[in-house]
Amino acid sequence: LAVRLLWINAAMMPVNGYTNACYFTLRCGGKTLITFLFDSAFVWVVCMPAAFVISRLTSIPILPMVIIVSALDLIKCIVGFFLVRSRKWVNNLVAG
């Protein structure tokens, strides 16, 4: 079980890396509320309820449940892409 969980985490590592890059890019730009919503609120509003519903209301085993909950990070990846691409996080630090 531990080896399979490690394989799942390893498979999700590129998604996690890109999500973290988006997160810290937004944070460096000064958008702390967006990064709070992007990271903490997403976990408590999306991932935790999904894990609870899957574990209590279905008979899905633990490994597919971990895959499903980990795959929800793809939503963060897509949202992060559009947030960084919008360039609204960029603050001009040079007084012009």
C-alpha atoms as a printed R data frame, in Angstrom:
   type eleno elety resid chain resno       x      y       z
1  ATOM     1    CA   LEU     A     1   0.000  0.000   0.000
2  ATOM     2    CA   ALA     A     2   2.797  2.413   0.887
3  ATOM     3    CA   VAL     A     3   4.593  1.773  -2.392
4  ATOM     4    CA   ARG     A     4   1.408  2.382  -4.375
5  ATOM     5    CA   LEU     A     5   0.749  5.624  -2.496
6  ATOM     6    CA   LEU     A     6   4.299  6.734  -3.290
7  ATOM     7    CA   TRP     A     7   3.712  5.972  -6.986
8  ATOM     8    CA   ILE     A     8   0.531  8.056  -6.934
9  ATOM     9    CA   ASN     A     9   2.394 10.963  -5.318
10 ATOM    10    CA   ALA     A    10   5.224 10.584  -7.820
11 ATOM    11    CA   ALA     A    11   2.769 10.678 -10.725
12 ATOM    12    CA   MET     A    12   1.196 13.868  -9.355
13 ATOM    13    CA   MET     A    13   4.554 15.569  -8.750
14 ATOM    14    CA   PRO     A    14   4.571 17.567 -12.041
15 ATOM    15    CA   VAL     A    15   1.088 18.906 -11.259
16 ATOM    16    CA   ASN     A    16   2.130 19.765  -7.708
17 ATOM    17    CA   GLY     A    17   5.283 21.461  -8.960
18 ATOM    18    CA   TYR     A    18   3.403 23.627 -11.450
19 ATOM    19    CA   THR     A    19   0.732 24.462  -8.884
20 ATOM    20    CA   ASN     A    20   3.395 25.519  -6.374
21 ATOM    21    CA   ALA     A    21   5.150 27.615  -9.013
22 ATOM    22    CA   CYS     A    22   1.856 29.409  -9.731
23 ATOM    23    CA   TYR     A    23   1.169 29.800  -6.019
24 ATOM    24    CA   PHE     A    24   4.528 31.376  -5.230
25 ATOM    25    CA   THR     A    25   4.444 33.550  -8.350
26 ATOM    26    CA   LEU     A    26   1.129 35.005  -7.212
27 ATOM    27    CA   ARG     A    27   2.404 35.345  -3.657
28 ATOM    28    CA   CYS     A    28   5.530 37.205  -4.763
29 ATOM    29    CA   GLY     A    29   3.295 39.582  -6.678
30 ATOM    30    CA   GLY     A    30   1.533 40.515  -3.450
31 ATOM    31    CA   LYS     A    31  -1.749 38.684  -3.975
32 ATOM    32    CA   THR     A    32  -1.957 37.064  -0.540
33 ATOM    33    CA   LEU     A    33  -5.760 36.704  -0.464
34 ATOM    34    CA   ILE     A    34  -5.752 34.929  -3.800
35 ATOM    35    CA   THR     A    35  -2.989 32.596  -2.619
36 ATOM    36    CA   PHE     A    36  -4.935 31.870   0.563
37 ATOM    37    CA   LEU     A    37  -7.986 30.965  -1.501
38 ATOM    38    CA   PHE     A    38  -5.814 29.156  -4.020
39 ATOM    39    CA   ASP     A    39  -4.210 26.896  -1.439
40 ATOM    40    CA   SER     A    40  -5.950 26.614   1.926
41 ATOM    41    CA   ALA     A    41  -9.535 27.341   0.947
42 ATOM    42    CA   PHE     A    42  -9.333 24.920  -1.986
43 ATOM    43    CA   VAL     A    43  -8.256 22.104   0.309
44 ATOM    44    CA   TRP     A    44 -11.051 22.759   2.811
45 ATOM    45    CA   VAL     A    45 -13.795 23.521   0.289
46 ATOM    46    CA   VAL     A    46 -13.011 20.990  -2.447
47 ATOM    47    CA   CYS     A    47 -10.557 18.251  -1.397
48 ATOM    48    CA   MET     A    48 -11.730 17.543   2.144
49 ATOM    49    CA   PRO     A    49 -15.458 17.325   1.288
50 ATOM    50    CA   ALA     A    50 -14.655 15.172  -1.753
51 ATOM    51    CA   ALA     A    51 -12.572 12.784   0.358
52 ATOM    52    CA   PHE     A    52 -15.303 12.660   3.005
53 ATOM    53    CA   VAL     A    53 -18.067 11.970   0.490
54 ATOM    54    CA   ILE     A    54 -16.032  9.337  -1.331
55 ATOM    55    CA   SER     A    55 -15.026  7.586   1.890
56 ATOM    56    CA   ARG     A    56 -18.476  7.620   3.505
57 ATOM    57    CA   LEU     A    57 -20.943  7.327   0.650
58 ATOM    58    CA   THR     A    58 -19.143  4.958  -1.721
59 ATOM    59    CA   SER     A    59 -17.339  1.672  -1.435
60 ATOM    60    CA   ILE     A    60 -14.314  2.844  -3.415
61 ATOM    61    CA   PRO     A    61 -11.037  1.482  -1.984
62 ATOM    62    CA   ILE     A    62  -8.371  3.799  -0.617
63 ATOM    63    CA   LEU     A    63  -6.057  3.874  -3.658
64 ATOM    64    CA   PRO     A    64  -8.662  5.055  -6.185
65 ATOM    65    CA   MET     A    65  -9.892  7.541  -3.587
66 ATOM    66    CA   VAL     A    66  -6.376  8.978  -3.235
67 ATOM    67    CA   ILE     A    67  -6.083  9.184  -7.028
68 ATOM    68    CA   ILE     A    68  -9.394 11.044  -7.302
69 ATOM    69    CA   VAL     A    69  -8.598 13.505  -4.519
70 ATOM    70    CA   SER     A    70  -5.080 14.056  -5.887
71 ATOM    71    CA   ALA     A    71  -6.507 14.613  -9.369
72 ATOM    72    CA   LEU     A    72  -8.538 17.511  -7.991
73 ATOM    73    CA   ASP     A    73  -5.258 19.423  -7.952
74 ATOM    74    CA   LEU     A    74  -5.603 19.607 -11.728
75 ATOM    75    CA   ILE     A    75  -8.314 22.210 -11.068
76 ATOM    76    CA   LYS     A    76  -5.790 24.270  -9.094
77 ATOM    77    CA   CYS     A    77  -3.286 23.829 -11.894
78 ATOM    78    CA   ILE     A    78  -5.705 25.191 -14.493
79 ATOM    79    CA   VAL     A    79  -6.855 28.074 -12.286
80 ATOM    80    CA   GLY     A    80  -3.240 28.908 -11.442
81 ATOM    81    CA   PHE     A    81  -2.334 28.962 -15.122
82 ATOM    82    CA   PHE     A    82  -5.035 31.512 -15.890
83 ATOM    83    CA   LEU     A    83  -4.272 33.621 -12.809
84 ATOM    84    CA   VAL     A    84  -0.587 33.862 -13.684
85 ATOM    85    CA   ARG     A    85  -1.341 34.408 -17.358
86 ATOM    86    CA   SER     A    86  -3.719 37.295 -16.587
87 ATOM    87    CA   ARG     A    87  -0.762 39.253 -15.157
88 ATOM    88    CA   LYS     A    88  -3.059 41.014 -12.668
89 ATOM    89    CA   TRP     A    89  -0.702 39.909  -9.920
90 ATOM    90    CA   VAL     A    90   2.175 42.003 -11.297
91 ATOM    91    CA   ASN     A    91   2.906 45.114  -9.240
92 ATOM    92    CA   ASN     A    92   5.143 47.835 -10.622
93 ATOM    93    CA   LEU     A    93   7.777 48.406  -7.949
94 ATOM    94    CA   VAL     A    94   9.496 51.243  -9.785
95 ATOM    95    CA   ALA     A    95   8.019 54.628  -8.988
96 ATOM    96    CA   GLY     A    96   7.734 56.110 -12.430
